[in-house]
Amino acid sequence: MTDHSAFTYVCQNAQQAALLHSSADALEWDERTNMPVSAGDYRADQVSYLRGLAHQRRTEQKYRDYLEELFQKIDPVKEQDHTSITIMQLHRDLQRDIKLSTALVERSAKLTVKGQQVWDTARKNNCFDHFKSILSEIVSLKREIGDRLREETERTRYEALIDEYEPEATVKQIDELFSQLRRPLVALIKEVQASGNRPKRELFQQALPVSIQRQLSRDVAVAIGFDFNRGRLDETSHPFCTTLGPHDCRILTRYDPQDLGTGLFGTMHEAGHGMYEQGLNTEAFGLPAGSYCSLGIHESQSRMWENQVGRSQSFWKWITPKLKDLFPDQYAQATAEELYFAANDVYPSLIRVEADEATYNLHIIIRYDIEKKLIEGSLDVNEVQDEWNARYHADLGVEVDHERNGVLQDVHWSAGLFGYFPTYTIGNLIAAQLFYSAQETIPALDQKISEGSFDELLQWTRDTVHQHGRSLNSEQIVQKSTGMLLSPEYLVQYLREKLESLYEL
């Protein structure tokens, strides 16, 4: 077979595996939105079967032989054309895939689908004991997977799991970034808490009909650039974004009838994810050029729209008249400045997805520390709740009131997503650095946002981030788009400048 024919076969095989994975994703989306409760066991079997078929496709001998043959003929250092990059990235994926048996992949898929169902019930019933047993199974399985993936490498078990979400990241690198970020954040939070200035929190926390919140969320998603011809917005217990095909991106949020921020910021966050997915190369769906780079980069897109845009003074100048029209009884007398201040209320709290920008990363560091201990074996599932509650008391000064507001608040561990949490803070760091560069590049960006003109910012992210897919790694994307290596200083500077002004520090 010629190199051209072999490359064609390899790409077709990878895209056929993507067909199977996206079909399983569609079933999981349905599970989180519409599926009858009693259908859970069979749904787990369906997803497990499809994930197993996809794994078989991605590890079949003919595919392996052709891909290895193609890989041996390129120079990874010198050759950076589309074909060479595709071969290198698929070969990298293959090295992970062949370390896992189809039976293990199927077992993982089945267990984590069930895990999410058990977690959902446990969360609704406010009962961590109901979740402990299956969480222990999931942790044990992820330890086994981590051990398989770290074979013939110098990685730890936890690093092998992180690699799926943030390729090549190490615990040492993450620990250093988090340490450099944590110190100035804690100092800034203390300054804010000591300030006599406080926003009118009640502007966000009042009765707001969910039906009207839905309209607001959709209007904002459309305005910032989410394409509803290629996606949709639904509701679930834990917001997320999933892509079921090159023109089928599903974003999900949730609403609180007593809190404006829950639905609005949740929608902007997931729309940011969705716009990244919609900006990828549709013809290369299932191939590196049409796939997201890393979850740190993915999170940078969602957090930038949620925070750098959604919590900006310019954004609240634009959205305030819309709030007055939609909620005249609640916002007739509110000013854009008051709402902007309320959107940046800094206070230690229990819920990660509703946390302010300054305290948010402390939530992530707690989860990162706990899951790292769980996977490496120095913490038992029976100790997780006490560890969680103690860390929230020590790090944020808050007491966990209900289990659903504590260790049961996140879906990630039930879905087996160990190694995912640190990418949220990595994404925050990247978002701040990217937005700084965007402001330097796009003339009068703040004014354009205040006028509801978001097109240039979206196009800038298309050009600097989305179009590359996995052709560049996250470090290359950050350096190429900002001219600098990733640094916590941009997030710290961004937060300090904003909060010093608002709280008169």
Secondary structure, 3 states (H helix, E strand, C coil): CCHHHHHHHHHHHHHHHHHHHHHHHHHHHHHHHCCCHHHHHHHHHHHHHHHHHHHHHHHCHHHHHHHHHHHHCCCCCCCCCHHHHHHHHHHHHHHHHCCCCHHHHHHHHHHHHHHHHHHHHHHHHCCCHHHHHHHHHHHHHHHHHHHHHCCCCCCCHHHHHHCCCCCCCCHHHHHHHHHHHHHHHHHHHHHHHHCCCCCCHHHCCCCCCHHHHHHHHHHHHHHHCCCCCCEEEEECCCCEEEEEECCEEEEEECCECCEHHHHHHHHHHHHHHHHHHHCCCHHHCCCHHHCCCCHHHHHHHHHHHHHHHCCCHHHHHHHHHHHHHHCHHHHCCCCHHHHHHHHCCCCCCCCHHHCCHHHHHHHHHHHHHHHHHHHHCCCCHHHHHHHHHHHHHHHHCCCCCCHHHCCCCCCCCCCCCCCCCHHHHHHHHHHHHHHHHHHHHCCCHHHHHHCCCCHHHHHHHHHHCHHHCCCCCHHHHHHHHHCCCCCCHHHHHHHHHHHHHHHCC
